[in-house]
Amino acid sequence: MDKSELLKLVGKNVKNIRVSRGYSQVDLVGRIEGSIDTTNISRIESGRTNPTIYTLNRIAEALEVPLSQITDIIPKEN
């Protein structure tokens, strides 16, 4: 798996979890400890940036999910 594909999968996880919680990107930014802006969330969700593990952990905490749920990119077998 190349870097671009990996970043898109992680971003998709962030977006899916955020949407399932009923949060907008602005809502999520408001829940994250520390400084982060909506543009950065948008870039993460679209796979256009490589967030640090610390940033992903802050997002996971704001979404109230384990970090492993955001980083779970292995396809599930049926």
N, C-alpha and C positions, 0 to 999 in steps of 0.2 A: 504494500500500500504506500503510495507516495504522500508527501507532506500535504499537498493541496487536498487530496481526498480525505486524509485524516482530519484536517482542520474543518472541512465541511461537515463531516460526521459529528464531531464534537459540537460544532455550532448548531447543527440540527437538533441534537439532544437538548442543548440549552433552550432553544426556541420552543421545542415541543413541551418541555417541562413548564416553561414560563406560561405558555398559552393554556396548558391544562390547569394551571393555578388561577387563570383568569387575570393575569398581570399584563399590563402594557410594558413596553420597554422603559417608559418613564417610571412606572410603578416599581419595576425591578431596581432601577438605579436608586430610587429612594430607600430601598430596603438593604442595599449593599453598604457595609461599613467602609469608610474611607472614600477617597476621591475616584470617581469613574463617571464618564458621561455617556449619554444615550448613543452618541455616535460610535463609541467604542463597543457597546453592546451590539449595535447593528453590525459592526465589522466582525465581531466574534461569531454571531449567529449566521452570517453569510460565509464564514470561512476565509475572510480576507485578511485576518490578522492572527498572529500566533500568541495567544494569551499565556501568561505565566501560570504555573501551577497555583501560585498564591491567589491570582485573580480568579481562576476557576474555583478555588476553594471558597472565596468570598461569595461568588455567585451561588454555589451550592448551598452555603449557609443561608443566603437570602431566600433561596427557593425551598429551604427546609428539606433538602435531600442529601444523601451521602455523595461525596465527590465521585465515588465509583459510578454513580448513576449518570453523571455527566460524561465521564470518560469511557463509558461502556460502548465500544464501537465494534465489537465482535458480533457479526450477524447471528441471530438466534436460529437454531434449527427447529423445524416443525415436527 
